[in-house]
Amino acid sequence: MNVGGFRLSAPAEAELDRILDWSEEQFHAVGRMRYAALLVQAMQDLADDPQREGVGWVRPVKHPVGVYHAWHSRDHVPDPAERVHDPRHAVVFRIAEDGVADILGFVHDHMLRGRALRRIVRGNPFAPH
């Protein structure tokens, strides 16, 4: 179990802002809050246990990164009324030497996963190259 928490890289934070802005445009402020709650829960779940069920490890470059679909955290959101029923993003992360889950970015279901992962890793200061 990892209790190191999580941190977002600058590219991941910018990407999260774009995802939540789109959610607000499509589903209003309530949709934004629901999706934000889900993604934060997914990141916290990874911080608590980066080997949890649903994590896949891939090597888009030299070092492996974890990919965890937010769908696996839907039932962990405290308020059932706030649950997102059909999330579309996976969290891309690595575990840093200090035990913190470094959030590198997010991959939408419709993206070409391999290409998206390489782009995320190459553009990320947290990711080892």
N, C-alpha and C positions, 0 to 999 in steps of 0.2 A: 504494500500500500504506500502510496506517495501522498504526503501531506504538504508538499511544497507549493501548492497553489498553481496558478497559471498566469501568463503574461502574453500580451499581444504584441507582435512586431508592428512597426509603423505600417508596412503594406497590409497586414491583416486587419489592423484597425481601420484603415481607409476602406478596405473591401467590406468590412462589417458595416460601416456607415452607408455604403452604397446599397448593400442588401437591405438594410433597414429602411432607407429612404424609399426604395422600390416597394417594399412591403407597405409602407404608409401610403404611397400613391395608389396602390391597388386595393388595399384593405383598410385604409384609414388609420388613425392613431392607435386604435385597439389592435389591429393586425400587427402594427409595428411593435407594440408592447408584448404581444403574445410571442412573436418570432424572436424578439430580443431575449425574453425569458427562457425560451427553449435553447437558443444558442449559448447563453450564459450557463444554463444547466448542463449542456453537453460539455462545455469546457471545464466546468467544475467536476463533472463525472470523470473526465480524463485526468484531472489533477488528483482526484481521489484514488483512481486505479487505472493507470495507462495500459494495463494488460486486460482490461475488462472485455467481456463478450462484445463482439461487434467491431473491435479494432482490427484492422488489417495493416500489416507492415509491408511497405513497398520500397524499392530502391530506384527512384527516378534518376538519381546520380549515385555517387560513391557511398553515401551513408543512408541508412533506412529512415523513413519517416512513417508516422502512423496516420491512418485515415479512419475516421470514425463518423458514421452517418448520424446526424441529429435525431433521426427516427428512433434510435435506440434509447434516447433520453426522454422521449415524450411522456412516459408514465412517471418520470421523476419530478416533473414540474408540480409544485405544491397544490395549485388550484386547478382541479379538473376542468373547470369552465374556461380556463385560459390555455388549454392544450391545443397545439397545432396538430391537426389530424393528418396532414400530408406534407411534411417538411421536405425540402428539396436540396439541402446542402449537407456536405460532409466537412468535418473539421480536419485540417491537415496540421500535424504537430510533430514535435520531437521532445524528448526529455533531455533537458540540459544537465550539465555536470552537477549543478546545485540542486537537482531534483525537481525543478520547476518545469511544468509543461509549457513549452514555448509554442504558442499558436502562430503558425506560419501563414495560414490562409484558409480559404474555403473553396470547395469545388461544388458547383451546381450539377445536378443529375444530368443535365443536357450537355455538359462540357465533355470534351474528349479527355478522359481522366489522365492518361499518360502525359499529354501535352500540357494540361493544366498544372499537374504536379511539377513538371520540369520548370515551368514558368514561375511557379510559387517559390520553389527552392532557389532558383537562380537569382530571383529578385529579393531575397530575404537575408537580412544581416544575421539572424539567429541561426540559420541553417548552415551546417558545415559544408564546404564545397570540396 
